[in-house]
């Protein structure tokens, strides 16, 4: 996506989904030949007769060469599905483009646009490195001077790679022009690299991040570069491990090839930084104008915008760019001006941030940079400085550590198989975490946590002293090792402990969930025992008389560790034993052992469970969201119960519990009338339905007593003011009812009843008819009448709403919202739309003003508008066709009906409207753990009635569901159950008032 509001001409937009560059860089374009002439306009700057052609991934090399040959094109280069081809003449160039755009084997074609560097040379006597103090770099270096694990790719015109400032820190150089590792020496690129990472060696200059590595990538040939070489350079940097890409160049021309490469980098977690350009205007420049790129303007020593610096809606941040002293070829130094110098300042601070915490995402890095910047110009985000001038010290101070507060219960761990030593550590969000135990030779002996997706906070894990084979480890020195990784980097932290053993063997016997079992259900009784030393073990089953039923082990030797025992419920003669209680006895087979035998109860149970009776709290559920009907089930033994609510036809509406443990005695279940989707069920007869499981796994099913469900939700009404022209016949008074019932309408004037109306109503949008006469049949006089509408449901619950009906020649009235939403992301099409209501025909004038009451745009002047609901839209431009520079405007509507005139004003703003008092979305944790949510709770408070459209999208922006709600003044609550607790979704809330004005907000889990 491109930042800003202007879309430059795009050559041949095609459906684009390359398997070569992975699914996350897919594009959705449309095949078009309409703008071929515009793209080949001689005023546009593109390189010679070269075309960039993206072939479908399934095209073979031979097929590609055949296509190029048939179009009379010579292939100069091919990289990751992109072909750079040259035509022999201008005519052949145009003919080839016309032909290739129609070929279904090709995804897109465009000219090879040119790119320029964004700098101005300065003499070396200007003040040297004044910007380091300005950016508080000394404070930042207290945290880190950069890590060699972090690499900044400088995509530029090459550099002096053997400059003493970069000794030992040049990684994977690449010349995209010659497709080789040979990098030419260049003034601009050397200067940019020095700003980022010149060495801290008390010689020459020092970079923002003096310890990070530089990946120099040349895309320039002479003073110019082109889109093909640029895109190859970006993709090369990504594929060779760059964490940050600095782009101190710009072009006015948008190219699909460039955007593809930018998206390729962004989708793989690379931080992208670009210069805004040096033309002193607000036209979008690329690549800085893309959403995923941090766009940088230049300021001088007094934090003033440099006179050469571009500005505009795509700007994110500013940095020093005047009199910047840095490295140049021949191992020298000099000063330069330009946004080319400002961009590497930002790249350098970003490198320090990632050096401190390499688990941060590009969005995290951008947030830290912008939220810690010194605010300049207009408060908050503005078009000249973005969020302000970078502050390295403040940024590093607000960069969270990836791993912190690592603790263990004890550094001297005496193991016996039962004791636990807990490790805990705070880990940054969004990483994949593993916790292992390593021996002195750094070999992993136990994995405690494996690739666990972590959303931040404290993580703990216990270790019992065993290895992955469940054996006690030998005595010695061990380490808890924590590793956290994202899709690019890994960080780790270790804590050493000493492990010792108990001196004498001991045995521990533990029960499991299967100590009750039913041989009839092919289940076995299971138990486990743990040894702290090597020993011989006896194990047997005895009955209540102490008689041995079966011998399971006889002097069998075991090493230290944990083991399992099972009994199939049969005696030594292989016959099934009777139901009853038995004992598993395990002992160490050593006549000198002082360890007492350990025993465990084993219960054999082949009988199905039972329940004594069920008691309902009522035979009637008056369903309103608060009332509940409870069922008390009495059980003669401990069991697990799954409970449902079913209709009298046997259809399930709600699963209340899933094998809920229940003690012998009374267990209570509750239901509020809602189904599994959290909607109220229909009226009718229902009953509780149970599945009861005993400890041995035997089960029964039980149907409860029937009860009646009635809809006692309080009715709601929406009723608005209406105008009535008596010459039009009958008046249809519109209203919206939440449920069925009886509608009573009292029409009154001056507190005297004029007429009474009544009808049966259904839920939804309805009307009731008034013939314009009083109760005596006389035509109603002109004037204002009160509508008092009362709805009564079948349970005699009622709600009353009032409104005004204007009859006959009423004074002109205007109704319009106090606030409408300003959409600055789409001002090229529609910045705002306002729906307003006129009581009758009038000449209407509409104007837009800025925050200083200056006229921005006249939308219409004394244009005839008919009575009723009307609307106007504003494209965000002033009367001269320029974009508005504020985030807040005022609209003014004046309606002139000759003898009457009325004026209304409203705000066009990005701020939350006053009527939206509260909008809160809360994750409801699932039963699978705190890191998953099963649904979303909505809590919304409004000061007026309106509708809410709720849209849910998955992570690929596919619409999952949409729902509509009628909101009345006050608190509204709802619950949305997610299709999958393990997935994250995006939510869009669109509010619409009675006139049609909309306010939209988005949320992302």
Order of alpha helices (4+ residues) and beta strands (2+ residues): alpha-beta-alpha-beta-beta-alpha-beta-beta-alpha-alpha-beta-beta-alpha-beta-beta-beta-alpha-beta-beta-alpha-beta-beta-beta-beta-beta-alpha-alpha-alpha-beta-beta-beta-beta-beta-beta-beta-beta-beta-beta-beta-beta-beta-beta-beta-beta-beta-beta-beta-beta-beta-beta-beta-beta-beta-beta-beta-beta-beta-beta-beta-beta-beta-beta-beta-beta-beta-beta-beta-beta-beta-beta-beta-beta-beta-beta-beta
